Amino acid sequence: MKLQAMLKVLFATVSLGSLMLVGCTPTQQASSPQQGEASPSTVEVQQRTTPTTQPTQRTPDVVYVPTPPEVVDRMLTIAKVGKNDVLYDLGSGDGRIPIAALQKYKVKKAVGIDIDPQRIQEANANAEKAGLTGKVQFLQQDLFTSDFSDATVITLYLLPELNLKLRPKLLKLPPGTRIVSHAFDMGDWKADKVEQVDGRTVYFWTVPKQIPANLQKSTPSS
Ligand SMILES: C[S@@+](CC[C@H](N)C(=O)[O-])C[C@H]1O[C@@H](n2cnc3c(N)ncnc32)[C@H](O)[C@@H]1O
């Protein structure tokens, strides 16, 4: 009887110890965030405090095709880009236009906007190679909703219908803002200059002081 009682006490002690181990250690490990993984509370804070910096996630309106370097050069010379300029490339691909604008034309600010995270990664890698990290900015945003109101020069290589969709926003920029487009025009907003480079067309416009009546419609015609 005495031995039986002692065995009961021993069994009860061992079981309680195991339960305590199961109850604490493994569960805590399973619910801890892995390295680099945000805990739910961090995610919640990020969502609450930084809604405007969330990158845009949707299919690009046009696929990536790079502008050849000699065309990039002509786009920047036709717009007389220089040290007082703030340049935005809307749909910036691998970042070659903002990078050239800083490296060769010494603009005071160069920004590339692209909706595709892969392009933003490539552009940042190219900026690093060029020693321009922190000087050129690449933002993963939708060019139709992004803020480029401080631009003095806008560069584009999109599609005719995208140029037309963007046109009302471009015409709201301060008079004198220069716009250059590789390959595609702006419908009935006739270019101030048109040049050919290696079989490609470069169009150049300046935002006018008075917007002509035919350009004031919100849905432009081609
Ligand atoms: C034809 S590439 C031009 C790349 C670069 N500007 C150049 O000339 O070499 C067009 C770029 O626009 C980007 N894009 C498409 N739709 C966009 C949108 N709604 N907002 C921002 N970028 C967009 C694509 O991801 C692509 O990189």
The ligand as an ORCA input file, in Angstrom:
! r2SCAN-3c Opt
* xyz 0 1
  C       7.654     50.650    -72.554
  S       8.282     50.585    -70.893
  C       9.273     52.073    -70.825
  C      10.427     51.982    -69.845
  C      11.325     53.233    -69.758
  N      10.568     54.443    -69.575
  C      12.154     53.372    -70.995
  O      11.805     54.240    -71.824
  O      13.134     52.630    -71.152
  C       6.792     51.043    -69.961
  C       6.894     50.840    -68.450
  O       5.699     51.337    -67.868
  C       5.377     50.544    -66.727
  N       3.939     50.728    -66.449
  C       2.871     50.212    -67.108
  N       1.716     50.657    -66.576
  C       2.045     51.478    -65.554
  C       1.283     52.244    -64.622
  N      -0.046     52.277    -64.635
  N       1.964     52.966    -63.703
  C       3.306     52.947    -63.650
  N       4.080     52.239    -64.510
  C       3.463     51.516    -65.466
  C       5.765     49.136    -67.155
  O       5.976     48.319    -66.025
  C       7.037     49.404    -67.974
  O       8.192     49.281    -67.181
*
